[in-house]
Amino acid sequence: WSSYWKTQWYGIEINEANTSPDVTRIASTMDEVNGKRIHAELPVHSQIKGCLLLDNGTVNYYLDPTDWSKKADGTASNLTGADGQVMIEWPDFYYKVDMNGGGAGKHQIKISTGALTGFTKVPKHYVSAYQAALDRTGSKLSSVKNTTTQYRGGNNTAAWDAAANSLLGKPATNINRTNFRTYARARGTGFNAYGYNDHKWLFWLFAIQYATLNSQKAVNATKTAQGYFQGGLGNGVSTANGTEWNNFCAYYPFIPCGASDSLGNGSGEVNYEVTDFGGTGVNRTFTVARFLGHENPFGHIWMILDGVNINIQSAGSGGESQVWVADNPSAWNDSNYTGYTNRGLLHRANGYMNKALLGAGAEFVPSEAGISGSGTGTYYCDYFYTSIPASGTSLRMLFVGGVANIGADDGFACSSSMSAPSRADVHVGSRLRFEGA
């Protein structure tokens, strides 16, 4: 089938006139071909899989698709970092955006495993399965399931190690974007922090698989009669009470890396109970979301994206919020737009997202938010945060995914352009990524 799928495409059509977050599945053929539907088979999605990646950029081994305690060959795996970084391998794939392709206001996003005419390549790459940890001995960004002091999360608070709010095994935070980039590159050539394009395509792959823009839609493990996925990924870690979280661990991460590993390469949610989160003797249970092996793709802590610089201008200095993106990590920086291209204009007020910028690059950031009927159950269902300088211009970075105490505001498309790259915060982290030459 692989050779046949390379001649076909599948995707979604977004009708901007429709307030529902649900979208329409489209494909080169929606009919069965010898008993198979391309949109049910998900040829690109089905090649995304967990592995252990060495620092030289080679795969040490692949993981069992349904049981990450095992290698693909059935023998025991080691996710502590000893065998490499726990990463998700993405294959080469190709995409095309047809703006108004289905009629006025109807935008189509198509993907394929083959290099079809007019399609653009997304190169093979790797994204960390977990929100990133930090190897404290070598200052290297990591993706591991490890509860030793070497990978203590948060801001490396040792005093909590024996307590319920221990940061052992948790993601690293309180690091600015410059340092996340430095720590990622310290791992070796080709390693970087989480990129704008990584999150963009993770979101669109979700939307294509589930035919909805609402990532927090309730989990429904039953497929439709045609074999399509339905539902979403659930709330994710978004239901924390802010006061309880602050009292528990001062807004540092509280979900350990690997909490959802029982889902393997799959998608859905796993319950995780946090001892004493609501006070001594008061435990709280959270649902940890996972998509194609990527844990916490939204919720829990904000994630910083690299490779995108937002030029937010005051009303008197241009009055625009420009989205500048660099596909080549060698251009990534925190001070200018050299090597970046202007992908369009970001919305300039807070609100629930109505429309994505899209364009030829399938940009997922909001061109409109807080307009006519937007909310938790309409359009993209996720909130956008921004601020405009009183004078001059401001270079901002982009946070995505939301944070544990903002509930329905969270989601794949939740984003914030309020912070300069120098900002470091207790509930802000990133991911590790790798792309070879």
LUMDOMAR-854996 format. One record per residue (C-alpha): residue number from 1; x, y, z. Coordinates in steps of 0.5 Angstrom, whole numbers, plus 2048, in hexadecimal, padded with zeros to 3 digits. Layout:
LUMDOMAR-854996
+-----+-----+-----+-----+
|   i |   u |   v |   w |
+-----+-----+-----+-----+
| NUM |   X |   Y |   Z |
...
+-----+-----+-----+-----+
//
This chain:
LUMDOMAR-854996
+-----+-----+-----+-----+
|   i |   u |   v |   w |
+-----+-----+-----+-----+
|   1 | 800 | 800 | 800 |
|   2 | 806 | 805 | 801 |
|   3 | 807 | 806 | 7FA |
|   4 | 800 | 807 | 7F9 |
|   5 | 7FF | 80C | 7FE |
|   6 | 805 | 810 | 7FB |
|   7 | 800 | 812 | 7F6 |
|   8 | 7FA | 814 | 7FA |
|   9 | 7F9 | 81A | 7FF |
|  10 | 7F4 | 81B | 805 |
|  11 | 7F2 | 821 | 80A |
|  12 | 7ED | 825 | 80C |
|  13 | 7E9 | 82B | 80A |
|  14 | 7E8 | 831 | 80F |
|  15 | 7E1 | 835 | 80D |
|  16 | 7E2 | 83C | 811 |
|  17 | 7DB | 83D | 811 |
|  18 | 7DA | 837 | 815 |
|  19 | 7DA | 839 | 81C |
|  20 | 7DB | 831 | 81E |
|  21 | 7E2 | 82F | 81F |
|  22 | 7E1 | 829 | 81B |
|  23 | 7E3 | 828 | 814 |
|  24 | 7E2 | 824 | 80E |
|  25 | 7E7 | 81E | 80C |
|  26 | 7E9 | 81F | 805 |
|  27 | 7EE | 81A | 801 |
|  28 | 7F0 | 819 | 7FA |
|  29 | 7EA | 813 | 7FA |
|  30 | 7E6 | 812 | 800 |
|  31 | 7E4 | 80C | 7FD |
|  32 | 7E6 | 805 | 7FF |
|  33 | 7EC | 802 | 7FB |
|  34 | 7EC | 7FB | 7FC |
|  35 | 7E9 | 7FB | 803 |
|  36 | 7ED | 801 | 805 |
|  37 | 7EC | 809 | 806 |
|  38 | 7F2 | 80D | 806 |
|  39 | 7EF | 812 | 80B |
|  40 | 7EE | 80C | 810 |
|  41 | 7F5 | 809 | 80E |
|  42 | 7F8 | 810 | 810 |
|  43 | 7FF | 80E | 80C |
|  44 | 803 | 814 | 80F |
|  45 | 800 | 813 | 816 |
|  46 | 802 | 80B | 816 |
|  47 | 809 | 80C | 815 |
|  48 | 80A | 811 | 81B |
|  49 | 80D | 80D | 820 |
|  50 | 811 | 80D | 827 |
|  51 | 819 | 80B | 827 |
|  52 | 81F | 80C | 82B |
|  53 | 823 | 811 | 827 |
|  54 | 82B | 811 | 828 |
|  55 | 82F | 818 | 829 |
|  56 | 832 | 817 | 822 |
|  57 | 82B | 817 | 81F |
|  58 | 82A | 80F | 81E |
|  59 | 824 | 80B | 820 |
|  60 | 827 | 806 | 826 |
|  61 | 820 | 803 | 825 |
|  62 | 819 | 803 | 824 |
|  63 | 814 | 802 | 82A |
|  64 | 80E | 7FD | 82A |
|  65 | 808 | 801 | 827 |
|  66 | 803 | 800 | 82D |
|  67 | 808 | 7FE | 833 |
|  68 | 80E | 803 | 834 |
|  69 | 811 | 7FF | 839 |
|  70 | 813 | 7FA | 833 |
|  71 | 817 | 7FB | 82D |
|  72 | 814 | 7FA | 826 |
|  73 | 817 | 7F3 | 827 |
|  74 | 814 | 7F1 | 82E |
|  75 | 81A | 7F2 | 832 |
|  76 | 81A | 7F7 | 838 |
|  77 | 81B | 7FE | 836 |
|  78 | 81F | 804 | 83A |
|  79 | 81C | 80B | 83A |
|  80 | 821 | 80E | 83F |
|  81 | 825 | 811 | 83A |
|  82 | 82A | 80B | 83A |
|  83 | 828 | 809 | 833 |
|  84 | 827 | 80F | 830 |
|  85 | 821 | 815 | 830 |
|  86 | 81A | 813 | 830 |
|  87 | 818 | 816 | 82A |
|  88 | 812 | 815 | 825 |
|  89 | 814 | 814 | 81D |
|  90 | 811 | 818 | 818 |
|  91 | 811 | 815 | 811 |
|  92 | 812 | 81A | 80B |
|  93 | 80B | 81C | 809 |
|  94 | 808 | 821 | 804 |
|  95 | 803 | 827 | 805 |
|  96 | 7FF | 82C | 801 |
|  97 | 7FA | 831 | 803 |
|  98 | 7F5 | 833 | 7FE |
|  99 | 7F2 | 83A | 801 |
| 100 | 7EB | 83A | 7FF |
| 101 | 7EC | 833 | 7FB |
| 102 | 7E5 | 831 | 7FD |
| 103 | 7E2 | 838 | 7FC |
| 104 | 7E2 | 83F | 7FF |
| 105 | 7E4 | 83E | 806 |
| 106 | 7E5 | 836 | 806 |
| 107 | 7ED | 835 | 807 |
| 108 | 7F0 | 82E | 805 |
| 109 | 7F6 | 82B | 809 |
| 110 | 7F8 | 825 | 805 |
| 111 | 7FE | 820 | 807 |
| 112 | 801 | 81A | 803 |
| 113 | 807 | 815 | 804 |
| 114 | 809 | 817 | 7FD |
| 115 | 80C | 81D | 7F9 |
| 116 | 805 | 81F | 7F5 |
| 117 | 805 | 825 | 7F1 |
| 118 | 805 | 82B | 7F4 |
| 119 | 806 | 828 | 7FB |
| 120 | 80C | 82A | 800 |
| 121 | 810 | 826 | 804 |
| 122 | 810 | 825 | 80B |
| 123 | 817 | 822 | 80D |
| 124 | 818 | 81C | 811 |
| 125 | 819 | 81E | 818 |
| 126 | 819 | 81C | 81F |
| 127 | 815 | 81F | 825 |
| 128 | 815 | 81D | 82C |
| 129 | 810 | 819 | 82F |
| 130 | 810 | 81D | 836 |
| 131 | 810 | 824 | 838 |
| 132 | 818 | 825 | 838 |
| 133 | 81C | 824 | 83E |
| 134 | 823 | 826 | 83F |
| 135 | 829 | 822 | 841 |
| 136 | 82C | 826 | 846 |
| 137 | 833 | 823 | 846 |
| 138 | 834 | 825 | 83F |
| 139 | 82F | 82B | 83E |
| 140 | 82C | 827 | 838 |
| 141 | 824 | 827 | 836 |
| 142 | 822 | 820 | 837 |
| 143 | 81B | 81B | 836 |
| 144 | 81C | 816 | 83B |
| 145 | 818 | 812 | 840 |
| 146 | 81D | 813 | 846 |
| 147 | 81C | 815 | 84D |
| 148 | 823 | 816 | 84F |
| 149 | 826 | 81D | 852 |
| 150 | 829 | 81D | 84B |
| 151 | 823 | 81F | 848 |
| 152 | 81F | 822 | 84D |
| 153 | 81A | 827 | 84A |
| 154 | 817 | 82E | 84B |
| 155 | 81D | 832 | 84E |
| 156 | 821 | 82D | 851 |
| 157 | 81E | 82D | 858 |
| 158 | 822 | 828 | 85C |
| 159 | 81E | 829 | 862 |
| 160 | 818 | 826 | 860 |
| 161 | 81B | 820 | 85E |
| 162 | 817 | 81B | 863 |
| 163 | 811 | 81F | 863 |
| 164 | 80A | 81E | 85F |
| 165 | 80C | 824 | 85B |
| 166 | 813 | 822 | 859 |
| 167 | 815 | 824 | 852 |
| 168 | 819 | 81D | 851 |
| 169 | 817 | 81B | 84A |
| 170 | 813 | 821 | 848 |
| 171 | 814 | 826 | 842 |
| 172 | 819 | 82B | 843 |
| 173 | 817 | 832 | 843 |
| 174 | 819 | 83A | 845 |
| 175 | 81D | 83A | 83F |
| 176 | 81D | 83F | 83A |
| 177 | 81D | 83E | 832 |
| 178 | 824 | 83F | 831 |
| 179 | 826 | 83A | 836 |
| 180 | 821 | 835 | 834 |
| 181 | 825 | 835 | 82D |
| 182 | 82C | 835 | 830 |
| 183 | 82A | 82F | 834 |
| 184 | 827 | 82B | 82F |
| 185 | 82D | 82D | 82A |
| 186 | 832 | 82A | 82F |
| 187 | 82F | 823 | 82E |
| 188 | 832 | 823 | 827 |
| 189 | 831 | 826 | 820 |
| 190 | 82A | 826 | 81D |
| 191 | 827 | 826 | 824 |
| 192 | 823 | 82D | 826 |
| 193 | 81D | 82F | 82A |
| 194 | 816 | 82E | 828 |
| 195 | 814 | 831 | 822 |
| 196 | 80F | 835 | 81F |
| 197 | 80E | 830 | 819 |
| 198 | 80E | 82A | 81E |
| 199 | 808 | 82D | 822 |
| 200 | 804 | 82F | 81C |
| 201 | 804 | 829 | 819 |
| 202 | 803 | 825 | 81F |
| 203 | 7FC | 829 | 81F |
| 204 | 7FA | 828 | 818 |
| 205 | 7FC | 821 | 819 |
| 206 | 7F7 | 820 | 81F |
| 207 | 7F2 | 824 | 81B |
| 208 | 7F2 | 820 | 815 |
| 209 | 7F2 | 819 | 819 |
| 210 | 7EC | 81B | 81D |
| 211 | 7E9 | 820 | 818 |
| 212 | 7E8 | 826 | 81E |
| 213 | 7EC | 82C | 820 |
| 214 | 7EA | 82B | 827 |
| 215 | 7EF | 827 | 82A |
| 216 | 7EC | 827 | 831 |
| 217 | 7E6 | 823 | 82E |
| 218 | 7E4 | 81D | 832 |
| 219 | 7E8 | 816 | 831 |
| 220 | 7E4 | 811 | 82D |
| 221 | 7E8 | 80B | 82C |
| 222 | 7E3 | 808 | 827 |
| 223 | 7E4 | 809 | 820 |
| 224 | 7DE | 80B | 81B |
| 225 | 7DB | 806 | 816 |
| 226 | 7E0 | 808 | 811 |
| 227 | 7E6 | 807 | 815 |
| 228 | 7E7 | 80F | 817 |
| 229 | 7E9 | 811 | 81E |
| 230 | 7E5 | 816 | 821 |
| 231 | 7E5 | 81A | 828 |
| 232 | 7EB | 81D | 82A |
| 233 | 7F0 | 81D | 82F |
| 234 | 7EC | 81F | 835 |
| 235 | 7EE | 825 | 83A |
| 236 | 7F5 | 823 | 83B |
| 237 | 7F9 | 826 | 841 |
| 238 | 7F4 | 82C | 841 |
| 239 | 7F0 | 82B | 847 |
| 240 | 7F4 | 82D | 84D |
| 241 | 7F2 | 832 | 852 |
| 242 | 7F7 | 838 | 852 |
| 243 | 7F7 | 839 | 859 |
| 244 | 7F9 | 832 | 85B |
| 245 | 7FE | 831 | 855 |
| 246 | 802 | 837 | 858 |
| 247 | 801 | 834 | 85F |
| 248 | 803 | 82E | 85D |
| 249 | 80A | 82F | 859 |
| 250 | 809 | 837 | 857 |
| 251 | 807 | 835 | 850 |
| 252 | 80D | 831 | 84E |
| 253 | 80B | 82A | 84A |
| 254 | 808 | 825 | 84E |
| 255 | 806 | 81F | 849 |
| 256 | 80D | 81B | 848 |
| 257 | 80F | 81A | 841 |
| 258 | 80D | 813 | 83E |
| 259 | 806 | 813 | 842 |
| 260 | 802 | 811 | 83C |
| 261 | 807 | 80C | 839 |
| 262 | 802 | 806 | 83A |
| 263 | 7FF | 809 | 833 |
| 264 | 805 | 808 | 82F |
| 265 | 805 | 80B | 828 |
| 266 | 7FE | 80C | 829 |
| 267 | 7F9 | 812 | 82B |
| 268 | 7F4 | 813 | 831 |
| 269 | 7F5 | 815 | 838 |
| 270 | 7F7 | 811 | 83F |
| 271 | 7F5 | 813 | 846 |
| 272 | 7FB | 815 | 84A |
| 273 | 7FA | 816 | 852 |
| 274 | 7FE | 81C | 855 |
| 275 | 7FF | 81A | 85D |
| 276 | 7FD | 820 | 861 |
| 277 | 7FC | 825 | 85C |
| 278 | 7F6 | 828 | 85F |
| 279 | 7F9 | 828 | 866 |
| 280 | 7FC | 823 | 86B |
| 281 | 7F8 | 81C | 869 |
| 282 | 7F4 | 81F | 864 |
| 283 | 7F6 | 81C | 85D |
| 284 | 7F4 | 81F | 856 |
| 285 | 7F3 | 81B | 850 |
| 286 | 7F5 | 81E | 849 |
| 287 | 7F4 | 81B | 842 |
| 288 | 7FB | 81B | 83E |
| 289 | 7FA | 81C | 837 |
| 290 | 7FE | 818 | 831 |
| 291 | 7FE | 819 | 82A |
| 292 | 802 | 814 | 825 |
| 293 | 806 | 813 | 82B |
| 294 | 807 | 81A | 82D |
| 295 | 806 | 81B | 834 |
| 296 | 802 | 822 | 836 |
| 297 | 802 | 825 | 82F |
| 298 | 7FE | 82A | 833 |
| 299 | 7FC | 82C | 83A |
| 300 | 801 | 82B | 841 |
| 301 | 806 | 830 | 83F |
| 302 | 807 | 835 | 839 |
| 303 | 80C | 833 | 834 |
| 304 | 811 | 838 | 831 |
| 305 | 811 | 838 | 829 |
| 306 | 818 | 839 | 825 |
| 307 | 818 | 83B | 81E |
| 308 | 813 | 841 | 81F |
| 309 | 814 | 848 | 821 |
| 310 | 80D | 84C | 821 |
| 311 | 80E | 854 | 820 |
| 312 | 809 | 857 | 824 |
| 313 | 809 | 85F | 822 |
| 314 | 805 | 864 | 826 |
| 315 | 800 | 868 | 822 |
| 316 | 804 | 86E | 821 |
| 317 | 80A | 869 | 81E |
| 318 | 806 | 865 | 819 |
| 319 | 800 | 862 | 81D |
| 320 | 802 | 85B | 81A |
| 321 | 804 | 855 | 81E |
| 322 | 808 | 851 | 819 |
| 323 | 809 | 849 | 819 |
| 324 | 811 | 848 | 817 |
| 325 | 813 | 841 | 816 |
| 326 | 819 | 83E | 814 |
| 327 | 819 | 836 | 812 |
| 328 | 821 | 836 | 812 |
| 329 | 823 | 835 | 81A |
| 330 | 829 | 838 | 818 |
| 331 | 826 | 83F | 817 |
| 332 | 822 | 83E | 81E |
| 333 | 824 | 844 | 823 |
| 334 | 820 | 849 | 828 |
| 335 | 822 | 850 | 825 |
| 336 | 820 | 851 | 81E |
| 337 | 81D | 84E | 818 |
| 338 | 823 | 84C | 814 |
| 339 | 822 | 846 | 810 |
| 340 | 81A | 846 | 812 |
| 341 | 814 | 847 | 80D |
| 342 | 80E | 84B | 80F |
| 343 | 808 | 846 | 80F |
| 344 | 803 | 84B | 810 |
| 345 | 7FF | 84F | 815 |
| 346 | 7FD | 84C | 81C |
| 347 | 7F7 | 84F | 820 |
| 348 | 7F8 | 855 | 824 |
| 349 | 7F3 | 853 | 82A |
| 350 | 7F2 | 84E | 82F |
| 351 | 7EC | 849 | 82E |
| 352 | 7EA | 842 | 82C |
| 353 | 7ED | 840 | 825 |
| 354 | 7E8 | 841 | 81F |
| 355 | 7ED | 840 | 819 |
| 356 | 7F4 | 83E | 818 |
| 357 | 7F9 | 842 | 813 |
| 358 | 7FA | 83B | 80F |
| 359 | 7FD | 83E | 808 |
| 360 | 801 | 839 | 804 |
| 361 | 805 | 837 | 80A |
| 362 | 7FF | 835 | 80E |
| 363 | 800 | 83A | 814 |
| 364 | 7FC | 838 | 81A |
| 365 | 7FD | 83F | 81E |
| 366 | 7F6 | 843 | 81E |
| 367 | 7F5 | 848 | 819 |
| 368 | 7EE | 849 | 81D |
| 369 | 7ED | 848 | 824 |
| 370 | 7E7 | 84A | 828 |
| 371 | 7E2 | 84C | 822 |
| 372 | 7DB | 84A | 822 |
| 373 | 7D9 | 844 | 825 |
| 374 | 7E0 | 842 | 827 |
| 375 | 7E1 | 83E | 82E |
| 376 | 7E2 | 837 | 831 |
| 377 | 7DE | 833 | 82C |
| 378 | 7DF | 837 | 826 |
| 379 | 7E4 | 838 | 820 |
| 380 | 7EB | 836 | 823 |
| 381 | 7E8 | 835 | 82A |
| 382 | 7EF | 838 | 82D |
| 383 | 7F1 | 83F | 830 |
| 384 | 7F6 | 844 | 82D |
| 385 | 7FA | 848 | 832 |
| 386 | 7FD | 84F | 82F |
| 387 | 7FF | 856 | 831 |
| 388 | 801 | 85C | 82D |
| 389 | 807 | 860 | 82F |
| 390 | 805 | 868 | 831 |
| 391 | 80B | 86A | 82C |
| 392 | 810 | 867 | 827 |
| 393 | 810 | 860 | 826 |
| 394 | 811 | 859 | 829 |
| 395 | 814 | 853 | 827 |
| 396 | 810 | 84D | 82B |
| 397 | 811 | 846 | 82B |
| 398 | 80B | 841 | 82B |
| 399 | 808 | 83C | 830 |
| 400 | 803 | 837 | 82E |
| 401 | 7FF | 832 | 832 |
| 402 | 7FD | 836 | 838 |
| 403 | 7FE | 834 | 83F |
| 404 | 7FB | 830 | 844 |
| 405 | 7F6 | 834 | 848 |
| 406 | 7F3 | 838 | 842 |
| 407 | 7EE | 832 | 840 |
| 408 | 7EA | 833 | 839 |
| 409 | 7EF | 838 | 837 |
| 410 | 7F4 | 833 | 836 |
| 411 | 7F5 | 82F | 830 |
| 412 | 7FA | 82E | 82A |
| 413 | 7F8 | 835 | 827 |
| 414 | 7F8 | 838 | 82D |
| 415 | 7FE | 83D | 82D |
| 416 | 801 | 844 | 830 |
| 417 | 805 | 849 | 82D |
| 418 | 806 | 84D | 833 |
| 419 | 80D | 84B | 835 |
| 420 | 814 | 84D | 833 |
| 421 | 819 | 848 | 831 |
| 422 | 81D | 84A | 838 |
| 423 | 817 | 848 | 83C |
| 424 | 818 | 841 | 840 |
| 425 | 812 | 83F | 845 |
| 426 | 811 | 839 | 84A |
| 427 | 80B | 836 | 845 |
| 428 | 80E | 837 | 83E |
| 429 | 812 | 832 | 83B |
| 430 | 814 | 82F | 834 |
| 431 | 815 | 829 | 830 |
| 432 | 81B | 826 | 82D |
| 433 | 81C | 825 | 825 |
| 434 | 821 | 822 | 820 |
| 435 | 821 | 822 | 819 |
| 436 | 827 | 820 | 815 |
| 437 | 82B | 823 | 80F |
+-----+-----+-----+-----+
//
